[in-house]
C-alpha cells in the first residue's frame, strides 16, 4: 500500500519540521548566552559565543523561514564542526560521545538547505521558493 495521501502535505510537514528544529536549536543559544531555559554547564569561550550567536540568529531566521537555504547551510556546517571538535574526540559512537543532537541538527539543516523551507515560510511568501 502506497502512502501517497501524505505527498500533498510534504511541503507543510517540511515547514513544521523546520520550525520545530529551529526552535529547539534557538534554545541551545539562549541557554549559552542567557541561562534560559536552563543554565549552561560549561565555561564560555569565544567558540561557544560564536556558536550561541549562530544558534540564536540562525534559529530565529529559520523559525520564520527567512533566507532559509543559506542559513540552514551555514548552521549545518556549524553542527558538523561542533560534532568533530566537541564530540568525536570522546569516541566513535554518537550515542556515547554526546554528539547525537549535533549530528541530527547537521543533517536536518542540510536537508532544509537542499529542499527549501516548505510552504509556510517568509521565503515562500516573498516568492523566493
Z-matrix of the N, CA and C atoms (Angstrom, degrees):
N
C 1 1.452
C 2 1.528 1 109.56
N 3 1.298 2 115.97 1 126.68
C 4 1.452 3 120.61 2 178.45
C 5 1.521 4 110.35 3 -86.10
N 6 1.334 5 114.69 4 146.00
C 7 1.461 6 119.30 5 179.72
C 8 1.523 7 109.91 6 -102.76
N 9 1.316 8 116.10 7 53.12
C 10 1.463 9 120.42 8 -176.64
C 11 1.529 10 112.41 9 -70.80
N 12 1.324 11 118.54 10 -16.40
C 13 1.455 12 120.07 11 -179.94
C 14 1.534 13 111.77 12 -63.46
N 15 1.318 14 117.48 13 -23.00
C 16 1.465 15 120.68 14 178.41
C 17 1.525 16 112.47 15 -82.40
N 18 1.329 17 116.86 16 -15.89
C 19 1.459 18 120.56 17 -175.52
C 20 1.528 19 111.86 18 -58.49
N 21 1.318 20 117.52 19 -39.98
C 22 1.466 21 120.12 20 -179.15
C 23 1.534 22 111.70 21 -69.97
N 24 1.317 23 116.81 22 -21.33
C 25 1.466 24 121.03 23 -179.78
C 26 1.528 25 112.77 24 -91.20
N 27 1.322 26 118.71 25 -6.55
C 28 1.467 27 122.13 26 -174.53
C 29 1.534 28 113.73 27 -53.32
N 30 1.340 29 119.86 28 -45.88
C 31 1.472 30 118.60 29 -179.93
C 32 1.535 31 112.80 30 -64.41
N 33 1.324 32 116.47 31 -31.68
C 34 1.465 33 120.29 32 -179.96
C 35 1.529 34 110.69 33 -77.00
N 36 1.311 35 116.79 34 -39.03
C 37 1.468 36 120.96 35 177.02
C 38 1.528 37 109.66 36 -65.33
N 39 1.323 38 117.34 37 -37.59
C 40 1.468 39 121.66 38 175.24
C 41 1.525 40 110.12 39 -60.21
N 42 1.327 41 117.29 40 -41.93
C 43 1.465 42 120.60 41 177.89
C 44 1.522 43 111.43 42 -62.81
N 45 1.322 44 117.04 43 -42.88
C 46 1.464 45 120.84 44 179.35
C 47 1.529 46 109.73 45 -63.87
N 48 1.335 47 117.37 46 -43.58
C 49 1.464 48 120.51 47 177.91
C 50 1.529 49 110.64 48 -60.80
N 51 1.334 50 117.00 49 -42.73
C 52 1.460 51 121.35 50 179.42
C 53 1.529 52 110.69 51 -60.44
N 54 1.321 53 117.45 52 -46.54
C 55 1.464 54 121.41 53 -178.12
C 56 1.525 55 110.79 54 -65.91
N 57 1.329 56 117.66 55 -43.40
C 58 1.470 57 120.10 56 -179.42
C 59 1.525 58 111.52 57 -66.68
N 60 1.320 59 117.63 58 -44.49
C 61 1.472 60 120.51 59 179.25
C 62 1.528 61 110.38 60 -64.53
N 63 1.337 62 117.30 61 -44.16
C 64 1.460 63 120.76 62 -178.74
C 65 1.527 64 111.57 63 -66.71
N 66 1.320 65 117.16 64 -36.43
C 67 1.465 66 120.32 65 178.04
C 68 1.521 67 111.31 66 -64.94
N 69 1.305 68 116.42 67 -43.33
C 70 1.460 69 120.46 68 177.38
C 71 1.529 70 110.20 69 -64.92
N 72 1.326 71 116.49 70 -42.84
C 73 1.465 72 121.90 71 179.29
C 74 1.522 73 110.70 72 -61.26
N 75 1.325 74 116.73 73 -42.10
C 76 1.458 75 123.11 74 178.33
C 77 1.530 76 111.11 75 -56.03
N 78 1.329 77 117.24 76 -41.91
C 79 1.469 78 119.73 77 -178.27
C 80 1.527 79 112.31 78 -68.54
N 81 1.332 80 118.09 79 -23.86
C 82 1.462 81 119.54 80 174.17
C 83 1.529 82 109.48 81 -64.32
N 84 1.319 83 116.82 82 -38.73
C 85 1.458 84 121.02 83 177.93
C 86 1.517 85 112.68 84 -71.18
N 87 1.337 86 117.18 85 -42.33
C 88 1.470 87 119.31 86 179.90
C 89 1.526 88 110.91 87 -66.73
N 90 1.313 89 116.45 88 -30.84
C 91 1.462 90 119.63 89 176.35
C 92 1.530 91 110.18 90 -64.68
N 93 1.328 92 116.08 91 -44.05
C 94 1.473 93 120.15 92 -179.03
C 95 1.528 94 111.64 93 -65.47
N 96 1.337 95 116.93 94 -45.98
C 97 1.461 96 119.94 95 -173.67
C 98 1.527 97 114.38 96 -87.25
N 99 1.334 98 117.30 97 -35.85
C 100 1.460 99 120.28 98 -171.51
C 101 1.524 100 114.24 99 -118.83
N 102 1.332 101 117.19 100 -3.50
C 103 1.458 102 119.77 101 -178.45
C 104 1.518 103 113.05 102 68.52
N 105 1.341 104 116.92 103 25.27
C 106 1.465 105 121.74 104 179.24
C 107 1.517 106 109.60 105 -125.75
N 108 1.280 107 121.18 106 134.87
C 109 1.460 108 130.05 107 8.70
C 110 1.528 109 113.71 108 -84.05
N 111 1.301 110 117.34 109 -0.69
C 112 1.469 111 121.78 110 176.58
C 113 1.521 112 107.31 111 -151.78
N 114 1.316 113 117.68 112 156.52
C 115 1.468 114 119.55 113 178.53
C 116 1.528 115 111.51 114 -66.30
N 117 1.317 116 115.71 115 144.87
C 118 1.464 117 121.37 116 176.15
C 119 1.519 118 107.71 117 -80.48
N 120 1.317 119 117.79 118 131.36
C 121 1.464 120 121.16 119 -169.50
C 122 1.523 121 115.66 120 -90.61
N 123 1.324 122 117.82 121 0.68
C 124 1.466 123 119.99 122 -178.63
C 125 1.520 124 109.60 123 -116.54
N 126 1.329 125 117.71 124 153.51
C 127 1.472 126 119.07 125 176.91
C 128 1.526 127 110.53 126 -68.08
N 129 1.324 128 115.65 127 140.46
C 130 1.464 129 120.69 128 -178.96
C 131 1.527 130 109.87 129 -79.27
N 132 1.335 131 115.07 130 147.15
C 133 1.458 132 122.78 131 174.88
C 134 1.526 133 107.10 132 -141.44
N 135 1.325 134 119.29 133 173.33
C 136 1.473 135 120.05 134 -176.88
C 137 1.530 136 114.00 135 -56.27
N 138 1.328 137 117.69 136 -36.24
C 139 1.459 138 120.26 137 179.07
C 140 1.531 139 111.16 138 -65.61
N 141 1.326 140 117.02 139 -39.65
C 142 1.466 141 120.69 140 179.27
C 143 1.530 142 111.31 141 -71.49
N 144 1.336 143 117.94 142 -34.63
C 145 1.467 144 119.89 143 175.17
C 146 1.530 145 110.60 144 -64.06
N 147 1.326 146 116.45 145 -39.86
C 148 1.467 147 120.82 146 176.81
C 149 1.521 148 110.35 147 -63.98
N 150 1.332 149 116.42 148 -44.74
C 151 1.464 150 120.70 149 178.13
C 152 1.522 151 110.38 150 -60.24
N 153 1.329 152 117.40 151 -43.69
C 154 1.467 153 121.18 152 -179.67
C 155 1.523 154 111.13 153 -61.74
N 156 1.336 155 117.26 154 -41.90
C 157 1.465 156 120.52 155 178.49
C 158 1.524 157 110.62 156 -63.40
N 159 1.329 158 117.16 157 -42.96
C 160 1.472 159 120.55 158 177.38
C 161 1.521 160 110.70 159 -63.26
N 162 1.329 161 117.35 160 -41.32
C 163 1.462 162 121.44 161 -178.08
C 164 1.525 163 111.03 162 -66.25
N 165 1.319 164 117.38 163 -40.66
C 166 1.469 165 120.07 164 -178.65
C 167 1.523 166 111.27 165 -75.11
N 168 1.318 167 117.55 166 -53.37
C 169 1.467 168 120.63 167 -177.15
C 170 1.526 169 110.64 168 -68.13
N 171 1.340 170 116.61 169 -49.04
C 172 1.462 171 120.12 170 178.96
C 173 1.521 172 111.97 171 -63.42
N 174 1.338 173 116.37 172 -39.71
C 175 1.462 174 120.00 173 177.82
C 176 1.514 175 111.68 174 -60.44
N 177 1.336 176 116.86 175 -46.33
C 178 1.469 177 120.28 176 178.96
C 179 1.532 178 112.00 177 -62.29
N 180 1.333 179 116.14 178 -44.27
C 181 1.470 180 119.08 179 179.18
C 182 1.522 181 111.60 180 -61.86
N 183 1.339 182 117.02 181 -39.92
C 184 1.462 183 119.14 182 179.76
C 185 1.527 184 112.36 183 -74.25
N 186 1.321 185 118.06 184 -32.23
C 187 1.467 186 119.66 185 176.06
C 188 1.524 187 109.69 186 -57.99
N 189 1.340 188 115.49 187 -44.54
C 190 1.458 189 120.54 188 -179.53
C 191 1.531 190 111.19 189 -78.20
N 192 1.317 191 116.68 190 -25.44
C 193 1.456 192 120.83 191 -177.27
C 194 1.509 193 112.63 192 83.69
N 195 1.345 194 116.61 193 36.56
C 196 1.450 195 122.06 194 -177.93
C 197 1.527 196 109.90 195 -106.69
N 198 1.323 197 116.53 196 127.34
C 199 1.477 198 122.60 197 -175.88
C 200 1.533 199 110.21 198 54.67
N 201 1.298 200 115.64 199 40.86
C 202 1.463 201 122.60 200 -168.74
C 203 1.516 202 114.47 201 -59.95
N 204 1.305 203 118.08 202 -46.32
C 205 1.470 204 119.37 203 -176.00
C 206 1.528 205 112.58 204 -63.53
N 207 1.346 206 119.72 205 -53.13
C 208 1.472 207 117.76 206 179.95
C 209 1.527 208 112.77 207 -66.14
N 210 1.330 209 117.23 208 -37.90
C 211 1.465 210 119.91 209 179.30
C 212 1.530 211 109.88 210 -63.36
N 213 1.328 212 116.70 211 -46.22
C 214 1.472 213 120.44 212 179.86
C 215 1.526 214 110.93 213 -62.36
N 216 1.327 215 117.25 214 -37.14
C 217 1.462 216 120.46 215 179.08
C 218 1.530 217 110.93 216 -64.52
N 219 1.329 218 117.08 217 -44.72
C 220 1.470 219 121.45 218 178.57
C 221 1.531 220 110.08 219 -63.46
N 222 1.337 221 117.03 220 -44.28
C 223 1.470 222 120.51 221 -179.61
C 224 1.529 223 111.27 222 -65.80
N 225 1.322 224 117.15 223 -36.15
C 226 1.462 225 120.22 224 176.27
C 227 1.523 226 110.01 225 -61.14
N 228 1.317 227 116.34 226 -45.15
C 229 1.465 228 120.29 227 177.44
C 230 1.514 229 112.28 228 -62.95
N 231 1.320 230 116.64 229 -39.40
C 232 1.468 231 119.26 230 179.89
C 233 1.526 232 110.92 231 -64.68
N 234 1.325 233 117.10 232 -34.46
C 235 1.464 234 120.30 233 178.83
C 236 1.525 235 111.12 234 -74.71
N 237 1.330 236 117.93 235 -31.87
C 238 1.465 237 120.11 236 174.30
C 239 1.528 238 109.76 237 -64.89
N 240 1.332 239 116.21 238 -43.94
C 241 1.464 240 120.45 239 177.35
C 242 1.526 241 110.18 240 -62.20
N 243 1.339 242 117.01 241 -45.27
C 244 1.468 243 120.82 242 179.29
C 245 1.520 244 110.93 243 -58.58
N 246 1.337 245 116.07 244 -41.62
C 247 1.460 246 119.17 245 -179.37
C 248 1.530 247 110.74 246 -64.08
N 249 1.327 248 116.53 247 -49.20
C 250 1.465 249 119.12 248 -174.27
C 251 1.524 250 113.24 249 -74.30
N 252 1.329 251 117.96 250 -29.05
C 253 1.471 252 120.03 251 177.84
C 254 1.527 253 111.27 252 -84.60
N 255 1.326 254 116.37 253 -44.45
C 256 1.458 255 119.70 254 -171.01
C 257 1.511 256 116.84 255 -95.42
N 258 1.327 257 117.43 256 -24.68
C 259 1.458 258 118.98 257 -171.70
C 260 1.523 259 114.22 258 -115.79
N 261 1.318 260 117.29 259 -46.86
C 262 1.467 261 118.82 260 -174.61
C 263 1.532 262 113.97 261 -60.79
N 264 1.338 263 120.16 262 -29.21
C 265 1.471 264 117.36 263 176.12
C 266 1.532 265 113.25 264 -63.81
N 267 1.342 266 116.86 265 -18.34
C 268 1.465 267 120.50 266 -179.53
C 269 1.527 268 112.94 267 -87.34
N 270 1.324 269 117.64 268 0.64
C 271 1.460 270 120.29 269 178.23
C 272 1.512 271 111.65 270 143.38
N 273 1.331 272 115.25 271 168.42
C 274 1.468 273 121.33 272 -174.50
C 275 1.527 274 112.76 273 -77.72
N 276 1.323 275 118.48 274 -41.72
C 277 1.451 276 121.87 275 -171.15
C 278 1.533 277 111.60 276 -85.77
N 279 1.346 278 117.34 277 124.29
C 280 1.462 279 120.21 278 -179.69
C 281 1.533 280 113.71 279 -57.02
N 282 1.308 281 117.17 280 -33.32
C 283 1.464 282 119.91 281 179.79
C 284 1.527 283 111.24 282 -66.35
N 285 1.324 284 117.55 283 -25.14
C 286 1.458 285 121.91 284 -179.52
C 287 1.534 286 113.14 285 -97.01
N 288 1.328 287 117.86 286 -26.66
C 289 1.463 288 119.39 287 -176.62
C 290 1.525 289 112.94 288 -97.80
N 291 1.334 290 117.45 289 4.85
C 292 1.461 291 121.33 290 178.06
C 293 1.516 292 114.29 291 76.81
N 294 1.316 293 117.37 292 14.31
C 295 1.455 294 120.98 293 -174.52
C 296 1.512 295 116.39 294 -96.01
N 297 1.330 296 118.36 295 5.20
C 298 1.468 297 119.11 296 -178.77
C 299 1.524 298 113.34 297 -57.87
N 300 1.342 299 119.43 298 -47.29
C 301 1.474 300 117.22 299 179.17
C 302 1.528 301 112.43 300 -59.36
N 303 1.318 302 118.29 301 -43.77
C 304 1.467 303 120.96 302 179.88
C 305 1.528 304 110.42 303 -61.84
N 306 1.319 305 116.83 304 -41.76
C 307 1.460 306 120.99 305 -179.85
C 308 1.535 307 110.54 306 -64.27
N 309 1.336 308 117.07 307 -46.83
C 310 1.465 309 120.06 308 -179.29
C 311 1.518 310 111.43 309 -66.11
N 312 1.342 311 118.27 310 -44.89
C 313 1.461 312 120.06 311 177.28
C 314 1.519 313 110.65 312 -59.07
N 315 1.325 314 117.74 313 -41.56
C 316 1.462 315 121.79 314 179.73
C 317 1.530 316 110.61 315 -55.60
N 318 1.317 317 116.96 316 -48.73
C 319 1.464 318 119.27 317 -175.21
C 320 1.523 319 113.07 318 -81.65
N 321 1.318 320 118.65 319 -28.27
C 322 1.468 321 119.98 320 173.27
C 323 1.529 322 109.13 321 -64.78
N 324 1.336 323 116.44 322 -45.86
C 325 1.462 324 119.65 323 -179.60
C 326 1.528 325 111.57 324 -68.27
N 327 1.313 326 117.55 325 -35.62
C 328 1.464 327 120.10 326 176.37
C 329 1.531 328 109.96 327 -63.51
N 330 1.324 329 116.65 328 -39.75
C 331 1.472 330 120.08 329 177.21
C 332 1.520 331 110.83 330 -64.23
N 333 1.324 332 117.76 331 -43.36
C 334 1.466 333 120.63 332 178.73
C 335 1.527 334 110.15 333 -63.22
N 336 1.331 335 117.55 334 -39.35
C 337 1.466 336 120.31 335 177.18
C 338 1.527 337 110.88 336 -60.50
N 339 1.317 338 117.17 337 -36.27
C 340 1.468 339 121.08 338 -179.49
C 341 1.520 340 112.83 339 -82.27
N 342 1.338 341 117.57 340 -42.79
C 343 1.460 342 121.96 341 -172.93
C 344 1.514 343 113.48 342 -89.56
N 345 1.324 344 117.31 343 -20.58
C 346 1.458 345 120.59 344 -175.83
C 347 1.517 346 110.89 345 95.75
N 348 1.333 347 116.07 346 178.50
C 349 1.465 348 120.71 347 -172.24
C 350 1.522 349 114.99 348 -84.21
N 351 1.319 350 117.73 349 -12.12
C 352 1.458 351 120.09 350 -176.02
C 353 1.521 352 111.07 351 96.57
N 354 1.316 353 114.75 352 179.98
C 355 1.469 354 120.86 353 -172.69
C 356 1.521 355 113.32 354 -71.80
N 357 1.307 356 116.97 355 -34.65
C 358 1.466 357 121.02 356 -177.04
C 359 1.525 358 109.50 357 -96.90
N 360 1.324 359 116.78 358 84.74
C 361 1.464 360 121.11 359 -178.39
C 362 1.522 361 109.49 360 -155.62
N 363 1.318 362 115.45 361 157.09
C 364 1.470 363 120.34 362 175.62
C 365 1.532 364 109.83 363 -64.14
N 366 1.321 365 117.22 364 -34.30
C 367 1.462 366 120.11 365 177.46
C 368 1.530 367 111.27 366 -61.56
N 369 1.324 368 117.13 367 -42.03
C 370 1.467 369 120.85 368 179.34
C 371 1.533 370 110.53 369 -66.12
N 372 1.320 371 116.60 370 -41.45
C 373 1.474 372 121.15 371 179.17
C 374 1.526 373 110.01 372 -63.56
N 375 1.332 374 116.97 373 -39.95
C 376 1.465 375 121.72 374 -179.00
C 377 1.526 376 112.57 375 -76.90
N 378 1.334 377 116.99 376 -5.35
C 379 1.459 378 120.59 377 178.96
C 380 1.508 379 114.22 378 81.41
N 381 1.334 380 117.48 379 16.89
C 382 1.465 381 120.53 380 178.90
C 383 1.518 382 111.32 381 -87.19
N 384 1.289 383 118.97 382 -3.73
C 385 1.466 384 122.06 383 179.55
C 386 1.509 385 109.74 384 -125.83
